[in-house]
Amino acid sequence: MSTLFVTATGTEIGKTLVAAALCHELRSAGRPVRALKPVLSGYDPVTLAESDPGVLLASLGEAVTEEAVAAITPWRFAAPLSPNMAATREGRRLDLAEVVAFCRGVEGDPLLIEGIGGAMVPLNDDHTVLDWIAALGAPALVVTGSYLGTISHTLTTLAAIRGRGIEVAGLVISESPESPVPPAETAETIAKHAGPLPIALVPRLPEGASPWREAPPLARTLGLLNG
């Protein structure tokens, strides 16, 4: 694994928690991991440490400063909306080629790239996150929840990703607060319809400043430490 794109079935699912947990685990295994969160909406510099790039920086053992955030998240928008809508409110427009070029200009072994929202969220009037993943040619790690309806959302997302010829590196089910059944039961049902792929589970973690430290060994479960 050189580059891995972390995407999801929707927003507020747990992408940042999973990406941070992977960074922490890979660093602990002696891997020189790097992470990017190129595009962010709902950005407030007052709550820098709690922002997605702030969490990623902390999991990498780096200081959370405005300069460090800008280095891994160059496109930041204030409105908590899809990137195309948030950018429009600021008179701006995301250019897919620029975002892809930025990602390709960063080296890491591995390099984790966290997307924004779900896989089909619009970046601009012409492109979605799925187009971004396809342009990079990187395998995708899909994060989903265990809420009612997640099975359909997950299978639809997997079908859309695979339909573009993108490799699915694995699936992480992050337990939702309103989970109607144990996440393992959800995983069992998804596995019957999703085809062969590694599936990892993340239970509800204790509240705290760094819940990613308490996550199970996702990289090992997903086979990301092989080789």
N, C-alpha and C positions, 0 to 999 in steps of 0.2 A: 504494500500500500504506500503510494507516494502522496496522492491527493484524495481526499474524501469530502464529498459535499453533504452536509447535514441539512436535510429538508424535513417537511412534516406534512400531515394531512390538513393542518389548519394553524391558526395562531393561538398563542398561549397554551401550547401543548406540552412543551418541555424541551425544545431544541437546545436552548442555552444550557440548561441543566445537564443534558446528555453530552453536549460538546465539552463543557467544563469538566465533567466526570471523566471523559476520555482523555482530555489533556492531563489531568491529575494522574490518572493511571499510567499513561504512556510515559510521562516524566518520571514517575516512580520506577518504571522499568528501564530507565536509562535511555529512552528514545528522545531525540532532539525535536520534539513536536513544536509546531507553530500553528497559530489559529488566526483566522480573519472573520470579521463580521462586516463585510463591505458596505451593506446598506442597512440603515436603521431609521425607523419612523418612531414618533413619540419620544424624541430625544430631549432631555432636560439636563443641562450641565450642572444644575443644583444637586441632582441625585446621581452623580457620576459613578459612584461605587456600585449602585444598584442597577445600572444600565447593563444591557447585554455585553457590550465590549468590556465594561468594568469587571464583570464576572469572569469573562474569558481571561483577561489580563491577570486577575487574582489567581486563577487556576494554573496559570503559567508561571506563577511566582514573580510577576512583574509589578512595578508600582503603577497605581491607577491615577494617571494624570491626564489633563486635557490633551497634551501632546501625544501621549501613548494611545489614547482613544482615537485621535485623529489618524494615527498611523495605521491602525487596523480597521477603522471605520471612516473612510473618507467622505461617504455620502450619508449625511445626517439631516433628518427633517423633524420639525417640531410636532406636527400634527400626528396623532396616533391613528393613521389611516394606511391604506395600501400605498406603496411607494409612488405610483403614478398620481394618485390624488394628493398625497402629501407634498410631492414636488410641485405640482400645479399651483398649490396655494402659496408657494414661495416664488412663483414665476420661474421655475426651473424644470428641467427634464432629464431623466436618467438616460444615458446612452449605453446600450448593452455592450458595444465594442469597447468602450472605456472601462466598464466594470470587468469584463473578461481580461483585458490587457493588464489591469491592476492585479488580478488574481494570479495571472501567469508570471507576473514580475516578482512574486514572492516565493522564496525557496523554503522548503521544510521537509523533513523526513520523519514522520509524515506532516502534511499540511492539511489542517481541517478548515473548511470554509463553511460557515454557518449562513444559511439563506435567510429569507425574511418571510414570515407568514407560511402559507402552504405552498405546495409545488406549483399551483396554478395561479398564484397571485400576480397581477399585472405589475411589471416594472415601468412600462410606459404604454402608449397606445398600440404598440405593435408587438411587444414581447412580454413573456411571463418568466417566472423563476425557472420553469421547465426549459425554456429556451436558453437560459443562462447555463444550466447544468449541461445541456446538450452541446453548447458551444465550447464548454471547457473539456468535454469528453471524460469527465471524472465519474467514478462510481458514486451512487447515492446511498446514503443511510437514511432511512425513513423513520421518523419519530411519530408515534400516534398515542392516543389515550385509551382508556378502558371504559369510557362513557357509553351510554346507550346510543347506538348509531355508528360507533367507531368501526365496526366490521365492514359496513358498506363503504365508508369514507376511506378506509385503509385499502381495500381491494381495488377501489376506483383509482386511488393514487398510484398504487403499484402498476395497474394496467396502463395508466397514462405514461408513466416513466418508462416502462418496458416497451411501450408502443413507439417510443422515440429511439429505441435501440440503446438505451442507457442501462448499464449494469446496476443491479440493486445489491449493494454490499450486505444489507441486513435490515432488520426491523427492530425497533426498540419500542416496547409498550410501556409508557409511563402511567402509573396508576392515577386515575382521575378521582377527585374528591367524591364524585357522585357515582362511582363505579357500581353497576347493578349486580355484577358477579365478580369473583376473584379474577385478576388479570390472567392467571394461568389458563383459566377456562376460555377467556377471549382468545388467547394465543393459540390454543388447541383448535378452535373453530377456524381462525384465520389460516392456520397452517394447512388445513384440509383443502383450501381453495386457492392459496397463494403460490403453490408450487414450492420447490426446495429453496429455502433461504434460512440463514440463522436468525433466530428470534431471541432477544434478551428482554428481561423484565426489570423495571425500576419501581419498587414499592413507594408508598408515600414516605417521604423522608422527614426527619425532625426539623422543625422550624429553627432557623439559625442563620448566621452570616454566610456560611459556606456549606450548604447541604450536599453539594457535589462531592465533598470529601467522604460522605457516608454511602455513596452509591455502590452497588455491587460491581464486580469486575466485568464491565461491559466489553472492553477491548478483548479480553481473553475469551469471553463467551462468544463474541462475534468472529473470532479468529483473526483479529487485527494485529495480534502480536506474533503471528506465524511468520517465519522467514526473516 
